Amino acid sequence: MVDSFISYLKYEKRLSEHTCSAYETDLAQFSLFIAEHFETKEIKEATYREIRSWVAELSKKGLSNTSINRKIACLKAFYGFLLRKRHISQNPMLKISSLKTPEKLPVYLEENATEILLDKLKWNDSFKDRRDQLILELFYASGIRLAELINLKVLDIDLFGSKMTVLGKRNKQRIIPMTGSVRLMISNYLAIRANEFHGDMPHLFLTDKGEKLYPIFVQRLVRKYLSLVSTKSKKSPHVLRHTFATHLLNKGADLNAIKELLGHASLSATQIYTHNSIEKLKAIHAQAHPKAG
């Protein structure tokens, strides 16, 4: 049943490999827990009491509420699947609620730090430097996700039309416009790449050995360069995605337009960026208003 559920997530819901792998791990951990503590042999036989005990055990071990909520979401999806397939007659998750989590504002770079990162660092004409520079520029100029950048293909880039096609979550395509500077950087990068590596390599970005990029490679690359311009604890590709959205909003961009550019399924996911703008207004008010003290 677990295998059927994971296949359903992959091929019908079209969730990412990362999400499917995480859900598979969560179900394996829960199966082990109920077998050890309640002698429940099959996961479909788990009860509300056993699930609640697992949640309590995870909390006792110090797991964050955010991580526990992901495991709760996994079980909700799993038992909902079993109910629809009539493998169970009652859903044991009906009374299980998600735990409260503190609202975290997206971490982003200030405009001056972004300017230093993209315009004032020194780059040479080597393949490595031009690739690294383009990766940083593209994250900020388009707001794409890490997986989307890694899977970008040369054929997804339309230099004449100044746009690129991105394959997002659940295989949903979206078109993102490109600035003139990004278009020029891609053109220069492709010329250098052609001299560095020969053969038919469909993916836009390659490692130093000419292979397709992988997540840790890009995460290390971004952390390296963000460390030069920022003291923030988070230095991930997602910080540049947050920076893209926050700067657009601060410059007056429509929230619905930002939603489409980011590839969010609903506006509620995009609205978190309005909190950054409100916090910025509060800081300006506190600093400038005579009665703010």
N, C-alpha and C positions, 0 to 999 in steps of 0.2 A: 504493500500500500504506500509506503514511503517513496519507493521508486516511481510509482504511478503519479504520485503528487508532484515530485520533482520534475518529471517529464511534462506534466501539465503546466507547471510554472515556466519551463523552458520554451515549450513549443506552442502553447495556447496563450498564456499570459505574456510570453516573450520577455520575461525578466532577465536581468543580466546574469552572467556566469557567477559573478561575485555574490549576488543576492541568493541565487540557488544554492551555492556552496555553503553560505552562512546558514540557510534554513536547514540544509541537510545535517550540518554539524549540530544545530540546536535540537533537532529531533533525535539525533543519536544520543546527545547528552541527557535529554529527558527520558528516553527509553532506558538508559542505564540507571538513572535515578529511581524510577518507579520499580525496576527489577530488583534493585538493592534494598530499597526501603519498604516496599509494599508487596514484593514478590509478584507484581503484575507482569505477566509474560508478554502480552501484546499491547502495543501503544494505543490501539483503538479501544481498549477496555479501561483506560485511565478515567478517573473520576474527578469531579470538581475539587474534592478534598486533597487528592494527590497533586493536582496541578497547583493548588494554592500552597501546598507544602513546598513544592519546588521553587515557587516564586519567593517564598520566605527564606528558603535555604540560599538562594542566589543573593538575596539582600544581605543575609548574615555574613556571606563571604566577601562582602564589600563591592559587589558589582554595582555599577552606576544604574540609576533608574532608567537612563536612556538605553543602556544595553539590555536591561531586563525587559523593557517595553518592546524591544525588537524581538525578543524571544516570545513574548506574549503574542505579538502580531503574527509570528510564525505559527504558533499553536492555533490561533483563531482561524488563520487561512487553512491549516491542515484539517482541523475538525469540521470546518465549513465544507471542505472538499469531500470528506468522508460522509457527511450528512447528505450532500447532493447525490453522491454515488450509492446511497442507502447501505453503506457499510455499518453505520450506527443509526440509532433511532432518536437519540437525544444528544444535544451538543453540550459537552461539559464546560465550554468556555463562556456560556451565557452570563454567568455571574462574575467572571473575572474582568476586572477593570485595569486599564493602564495606570501606572504610577505617575504621580505628579513630577514634573521636571521643571527646573528653573529655565525661564526663557533666556536664550543666549542670542545676543545680537551678532550678525555676521561680522567677522574680522576683515577689514579692508585696509588698503594703503591710502595715506593722504596723497593729495595731488602732487605735492613737491617730491615725495618719495618715489612716486610713479614716474615723474619726469626724470629723476636721476637714473632710475632703473632702465628706462627705455631710451633716453636721449643723451645721457652723459657718461655712461660706461664706455670704456674703450674696447673696440672689437677689431680684429684683423680679418683678412679675407680667407681664412682657413674654413674648411667645411664645418668643423666643430663649432667655431665661433658664430658663423652665419646661421647654423642650425639652432644653436642655443638662443641667439638673439631673436630669431623668427618665432620660436616656441613661446618666449615671454611676450612678444608683441601680439601674437595671435590669441593667447589666453586673454590678454587685456582688451584687445580690439574687438573680440567676438563673444567673449564670455562662455566659450565652449567648455564642456566637462573634460576631465582627464581621459576617459575612455574614448570620447568623441575625437579628441586630438590624435590619440594613438592610432585610431582606425581610419583617419583621413587618408584618402587616396588621391593620387595626382589627378585622376579623372574627375574628382569632386570639385576641383578648382577651376573656375571660369574666369580667367584673367581678363578677357575682353568684356565680359558682362559685369566684372567687379563683384562677383558673388561666389559663394561656395555652398555646397550641399552637405549637410551634416546629418548623420544617422544617430538619432538620440535614443532615449529609453524606449523599450518596447518596439524597436525598429521604426520609430516615427521620424520621418524626414522633415527637415526644415531648411529654408534658404536664409543665409546670413550675408548681408552686404559686406564688401571689403573696402577699406579706405585705400586711397592712392598709394600711401606709403607701404601698406601691407602687400599690395599687388606688386610693387616694385621689389620689395624684399623677397617675395616668393620667386619672382622671375630670376633674381640674382642667385638665390639659393639653389634653384634647379639647375642653373648653368654650372655652378661649382660642384653640385652633386654629380652631374653627368661626367665631369672630369675625374671625380674621385672614385666613382663606382660605375661599372658597366653592366649591362644586362637589363632585363625587364623586371623592375621592382615597383610594384603597384602603389605601395604606401608612400605617402609624402615624406614622412620623417623616418630617418634611419639611425641606428646606433653608429658608433665609431667603426664597427666592423661591417657595416652595410646591411644590418638585419633590422627587422621591425622593432620599434620601441616597445618597452614594457613598463608597467606602472612605476616600479621602484626607481628605474632609470630617470624618469621624468620628475618624480618627487624629489630625488636627490639634486637634480639639476636646478629645479626651482628654489629649493631650500638654500642652495649655495649662493644664488644671486640675490634672493630676498634678504639674506643675512648681511649683504653689503649696504642695504638701504633701510632696513627696518629692525627695530628691537622687539617687535611683537613676538610672542611665543609661538604663534602659528605662522608657518612659512610654507604653505602647501599650494598646489595649483588652484585649489578652491578659493584661496584668498584673492587670487587675481580675478576669478569669476565674480566674487563678491565686490571687488573693486570696480569692475566693469559696470555692474548693475547700480551700485551706489553712486558712482560719478555721473552716470546717465540721469538718474533721478534728481541728483543735486543740480544738474544743468537744465532741468525742466522737462525731461522726456516723459511721455505718457506711460503710466504703469502697465497698461495693456500691451503696449509696444515692447516694453522690457520683458514682459511675460512671454511673448512670442519669440523674442530673440534668445531667451534662456531655454526655451523648450519646456516650460512648466505646464503641467496638465491643467492647473487651476490658478486663479488669481490669488488665492489664499497663500500659496507658496511664495509668491512674489512680494506680497504685502509686508513681509518682514523687513524689507529694505526701507520702508517708510519710517521704521523705528530709528534707524540710523540718522535719517534726516531730522527727525524730531529731537533726538539727543544732541545733534549738532546745533540746532536752533536754541535748545536750552543752554548749551555752553556759551553761545554767543550772547544770549540774554543775560546770563549770570555775569559775564565779563563786562558787558557794556552798559547795562541799565543802572542808573544811579541808586535805585531802590532794591536792586537784586540781592544785596548782601544780607 
